Amino acid sequence: MEKNRVAVRVAGQEFKLAGDESEQYMRELSEEVNARIDRMQRQYPTLSTANAVLLVCLNMADELKKLRFDYEQLDSRIAQLREMPRSAAPAAPVKRPFEARQKTPTV
């Protein structure tokens, strides 16, 4: 399968991306990153672009780590539920871990 190629601009710099995802998807990723950088720079106007990019990366890494943890918890719970005999299945819906988590403040 041939890789899709697209040029995007992130934090004022041009990058040439190649991947299996669509050009539209890769553009959307760069737009999301740029939007986060813009918000960070509006929130902290004296922050350099490089530092804004680093803080955005840290915030995104934090989100990713928490989402992976939530995914693993859900995957584990699904495995538990699959192993339960039908008669022992809970009558009430399973608690959703995403509802309990409060959003942590970002830097």
KAJONOR-V444771 format. One record per pair of residues at least 24 apart in sequence whose ideal C-beta (glycine too) atoms are under 10 Angstrom apart, sorted by the first residue. I is the first residue (numbers start at 0). J is the second residue. If there is no record, write none. Layout:
i | j
I | J
I | J
//
This chain:
i | j
5 | 29
7 | 32
7 | 33
8 | 33
9 | 33
9 | 36
9 | 52
10 | 36
10 | 37
10 | 40
10 | 48
10 | 49
10 | 51
10 | 52
10 | 55
11 | 36
11 | 48
11 | 52
12 | 48
12 | 52
31 | 55
31 | 59
32 | 56
32 | 59
35 | 59
35 | 105
38 | 105
39 | 105
39 | 106
42 | 105
42 | 106
43 | 106
54 | 105
54 | 106
55 | 105
55 | 106
57 | 105
57 | 106
58 | 103
58 | 105
58 | 106
59 | 105
61 | 103
61 | 105
61 | 106
62 | 103
62 | 105
65 | 100
65 | 102
65 | 103
66 | 97
68 | 96
68 | 100
69 | 95
69 | 96
69 | 97
69 | 100
70 | 96
72 | 96
72 | 97
73 | 97
//
